[in-house]
């Protein structure tokens, strides 16, 4: 694997995807889908209902009877997490077009499902404040914003990278 080439392709694709993401208003589409799915899953998990923000703008609110918890998440930052996953998969050498496309779709879906989990669990982590929920909330934030793109990329390309690595290991010896 040519590391400078991999990095160059990653950076170019990442920049192009960010421009496209902003141009197509990907964050709004992603957030709308995220809130729709979390709004279905959340009540089944914990009984809270996700209500849209008054007037359709602002922060949605999780409601459980008289209790209210604003879903105070940075949805723009959460939604753009799919971009590095796709860029990493696009830059991975040796993947065929069909496999690359499948990995990109799977990677985007995995990002989406992780984000749904965060939004769906939000009222449990915020309303029931204790040391356990603080640790879990911090861990989930770290995973989503920092680790998820690389973990998903690695999980989807591990077999391919493992086959490619022996040639790298021979050069290192």
NORLINSUL-V602282 format. One line per field, one symbol per residue. phi: phi as a letter, one per 30 degrees, with the letter a starting at -180 (. if undefined). A space follows every 10 residues. Layout:
phi=???
//
This chain:
phi=.ddddeddde dddedddddd edddhedddd dedddddddd dedddbidcd cddeiibjcd bdbbiddbbd ddcddddddd dddddddddd dddiddeddd dddddddddd eddddeeddd dedddcdcda eddddddddd dddddcdeed ddedddcedd dddddedddd ddd
//
